[in-house]
């Protein structure tokens, strides 16, 4: 994904329209939790959040969130702070740029 600051368009099933805003807002809250957990070297919390994102992202149509979650989970297992930090940044950038389009 090029870092040109542009929007990332994701096509989502309209049946999920009521759930998607909350899902994305919760990922924003996860960023705060992930940063605090990383700072405190709480790799269990980091691993749990990564695992949850890995499982939930695709179900809502956000495959990139699943990919980021998988890498976070693996990095937490290795206690790799720099890899976790990079993925937190990737998630932050993604959330700032994602634009939902509901397919008709």
Residue pairs with C-beta under 8 A, 6 or more apart in sequence:
1 8
1 64
1 94
3 93
5 97
6 97
7 97
7 98
7 99
8 64
8 94
8 97
8 98
8 99
9 99
9 101
10 61
10 62
10 64
10 98
10 99
10 100
10 101
11 61
11 101
11 102
11 103
12 20
12 60
12 61
12 100
12 101
12 102
12 103
13 61
13 102
13 103
14 102
14 103
14 104
16 60
16 61
17 102
19 60
20 60
20 61
20 100
23 56
23 60
23 62
24 95
24 98
24 100
27 53
27 65
27 91
27 95
28 95
30 49
30 53
30 91
31 88
31 91
31 92
31 95
33 45
33 49
34 45
34 46
34 49
34 72
34 84
34 88
34 91
35 88
36 42
37 43
37 45
37 46
37 49
38 46
38 81
38 84
38 85
38 88
41 79
41 81
43 76
43 77
43 79
44 76
46 72
46 75
46 76
46 84
47 72
47 73
47 76
47 77
49 69
49 72
50 68
50 69
50 70
50 71
50 72
50 73
50 74
50 75
50 76
50 87
51 69
51 73
52 69
53 65
53 66
53 68
53 69
53 72
53 91
54 66
54 69
54 70
54 72
54 73
55 66
55 69
56 65
56 66
56 69
57 63
57 64
57 65
57 66
57 67
57 68
57 69
58 65
58 66
62 98
64 94
65 91
65 94
68 87
68 90
68 91
68 94
71 83
71 87
72 84
72 87
72 88
75 83
75 84
75 87
76 84
